[in-house]
Amino acid sequence: MRTTLDLPDDILRRAKITAVERGSTLRQLVIDALRNEMEQPSRISRKRLTTPPIKLAADSPLRTLSPDEVKRLDTQVDADAEVKRANALDR
């Protein structure tokens, strides 16, 4: 299939040189580059959070808890939910 690409002059020049150095054609270099790019897992750039993901009220009890305490509470909530599911299955 034929297609037309509009490439910057410097990129095209470097691609042609690279193809010659590899003993290949420009066409094959482009095919290999596209294949390689599409086979790679997508690279999602992660951005650092600059604001909290949730907003808490100024008097929220969660503001005074340490990360370990929040994790302990979260684990307890999960355990309680699991017990409720088990009890529901027994009925």
C-alpha positions as CSV (number, residue, x, y, z in Angstrom):
1,M,0.0,0.0,0.0
2,R,1.3,3.4,-0.9
3,T,1.1,6.4,1.4
4,T,2.7,9.8,1.6
5,L,4.5,11.1,4.7
6,D,5.5,14.7,5.3
7,L,8.7,14.4,7.3
8,P,11.0,17.1,8.5
9,D,14.2,17.3,6.3
10,D,16.6,16.5,9.1
11,I,14.6,13.3,10.1
12,L,14.4,12.1,6.5
13,R,18.1,12.8,6.0
14,R,19.1,10.8,9.2
15,A,16.7,8.0,8.2
16,K,18.2,7.6,4.8
17,I,21.7,7.6,6.3
18,T,20.7,5.0,8.9
19,A,19.1,2.8,6.2
20,V,22.3,2.9,4.1
21,E,24.5,2.1,7.2
22,R,22.3,-0.9,7.9
23,G,22.3,-2.1,4.3
24,S,18.6,-1.6,4.2
25,T,16.1,0.6,2.4
26,L,14.3,3.6,3.7
27,R,11.0,1.7,3.2
28,Q,12.3,-1.2,5.4
29,L,13.6,1.1,8.0
30,V,10.2,2.8,8.3
31,I,8.4,-0.5,8.5
32,D,10.8,-1.8,11.2
33,A,10.5,1.4,13.2
34,L,6.7,1.4,13.0
35,R,6.5,-2.3,13.9
36,N,8.9,-1.8,16.8
37,E,6.9,1.2,18.1
38,M,3.6,-0.6,17.9
39,E,4.9,-3.8,19.7
40,Q,6.1,-1.8,22.7
41,P,3.7,-1.6,25.6
42,S,2.1,1.8,25.7
43,R,4.2,4.3,27.7
44,I,1.7,6.2,29.8
45,S,3.4,9.1,31.4
46,R,2.5,9.5,35.1
47,K,2.1,12.9,36.5
48,R,2.8,13.8,40.0
49,L,-0.3,14.8,42.0
50,T,-0.2,18.4,43.0
51,T,-3.5,18.4,44.8
52,P,-5.1,15.7,46.9
53,P,-7.3,13.3,44.9
54,I,-10.1,14.0,47.3
55,K,-11.1,17.0,49.4
56,L,-11.6,16.5,53.1
57,A,-13.4,18.9,55.3
58,A,-11.2,20.9,57.7
59,D,-12.6,19.0,60.6
60,S,-12.5,15.5,59.0
61,P,-11.1,12.8,61.4
62,L,-9.1,11.4,58.4
63,R,-6.8,14.5,58.5
64,T,-5.5,13.4,61.9
65,L,-4.8,9.7,61.0
66,S,-1.4,8.4,59.9
67,P,-1.1,6.5,56.6
68,D,-0.8,3.2,58.7
69,E,-4.0,4.0,60.6
70,V,-5.9,4.7,57.3
71,K,-4.6,1.4,55.9
72,R,-5.7,-0.5,59.1
73,L,-9.2,1.1,58.8
74,D,-9.4,0.2,55.1
75,T,-8.4,-3.4,55.9
76,Q,-11.0,-3.6,58.6
77,V,-13.7,-2.3,56.2
78,D,-12.7,-4.9,53.6
79,A,-12.8,-7.6,56.3
80,D,-16.3,-6.5,57.5
81,A,-17.6,-6.5,53.9
82,E,-16.2,-10.0,53.4
83,V,-18.0,-11.2,56.5
84,K,-21.3,-9.7,55.3
85,R,-20.9,-11.4,51.9
86,A,-20.2,-14.7,53.6
87,N,-23.3,-14.3,55.9
88,A,-25.4,-13.4,52.9
89,L,-24.3,-16.7,51.1
90,D,-25.2,-18.7,54.2
91,R,-28.9,-17.6,54.1
